[in-house]
Amino acid sequence: MHSSRRSIEIFIPLILIALFLSVTLPGIAWGAPNIWHPDELVRQVGQALYGNYEFDEKNFDYPSLPKYTMYGLGKIIFALDYSFTEFLIAARTLSAVLGALVVAIT
């Protein structure tokens, strides 16, 4: 009895991740290439990629992992000669996936 219940409990986080991504990902490109929300992290990362902004480790409004992960993703996307719109969509997708993984590890 315990083993069957335990095997079902393993799937609950996976179902929650799939549900979260199924709601989040369809609208991920909304408004691109414009950034409608002034607090969107990808704005600062985009400016840093163009050399117009430096990350400030004294300001902890945003955690470092998503910021530097988006920065690395942006370096790869721009090296492959994709546009800012593709970077914006990829960064938002990465942010959604990182948010979904929080469910998996908790």
C-alpha positions in Angstrom: 0.0 0.0 0.0 2.8 2.4 0.9 4.8 1.8 -2.3 1.8 2.6 -4.6 1.0 5.8 -2.8 4.7 6.8 -2.9 4.8 6.2 -6.7 1.8 8.4 -7.2 3.3 11.2 -5.1 6.3 11.3 -7.4 4.0 12.4 -10.3 2.3 15.3 -8.4 5.2 17.7 -8.9 5.5 16.7 -12.6 1.8 17.3 -13.1 2.2 20.8 -11.4 5.1 21.6 -13.6 3.3 20.6 -16.8 0.2 22.6 -15.7 2.3 25.7 -15.0 4.1 25.5 -18.3 0.9 24.8 -20.2 -0.6 28.0 -18.9 2.6 30.1 -19.1 4.2 29.2 -22.4 1.4 29.9 -24.9 1.6 33.7 -24.2 5.3 33.9 -23.7 5.9 36.0 -26.9 3.1 38.6 -26.0 4.2 42.1 -26.8 7.6 41.1 -28.2 9.9 42.8 -29.1 8.5 45.5 -26.7 8.9 45.0 -23.0 5.6 46.1 -21.5 6.5 45.5 -17.9 9.1 47.9 -16.6 10.2 45.4 -13.9 11.0 42.6 -16.4 14.5 41.3 -15.7 15.2 40.7 -19.4 15.3 44.5 -19.9 18.4 44.8 -17.6 20.0 41.7 -19.2 19.4 43.1 -22.7 21.0 46.4 -21.8 24.0 44.5 -20.3 24.4 42.5 -23.4 24.5 45.7 -25.5 27.1 47.2 -23.0 24.7 49.8 -21.6 24.3 48.3 -18.2 26.5 46.6 -15.5 25.0 44.2 -13.0 25.2 45.7 -9.5 25.8 43.1 -6.8 24.9 45.6 -4.1 21.3 45.6 -5.4 19.5 42.4 -4.6 16.2 43.1 -6.2 16.8 40.2 -8.6 18.6 37.0 -7.7 21.9 36.3 -9.5 21.0 32.8 -11.0 18.3 33.9 -13.5 20.2 37.1 -14.3 23.5 35.4 -15.2 21.7 32.5 -16.9 19.8 34.9 -19.1 23.0 36.8 -19.8 24.7 33.5 -20.9 21.7 32.6 -23.0 21.8 36.0 -24.6 25.5 35.7 -25.5 24.7 32.4 -27.2 21.6 33.7 -29.0 23.4 36.8 -30.3 26.5 34.7 -31.3 24.1 32.7 -33.4 22.9 36.0 -35.0 19.4 35.9 -33.7 17.5 39.1 -33.0 16.5 40.7 -29.7 13.0 39.4 -30.2 14.3 35.8 -30.2 16.4 36.6 -27.1 13.4 38.0 -25.4 11.3 35.0 -26.0 14.1 32.6 -25.1 14.8 34.5 -21.8 11.1 34.5 -20.9 10.9 30.8 -21.6 14.0 30.2 -19.5 12.5 32.2 -16.7 9.3 30.1 -16.9 11.3 26.8 -16.9 13.3 28.0 -13.9 10.1 28.9 -12.1 8.7 25.5 -12.9 11.8 23.8 -11.6 11.3 25.5 -8.2 8.2 23.4 -7.9 10.2 20.2 -8.6 12.8 20.9 -6.0 10.4 21.9 -3.2 
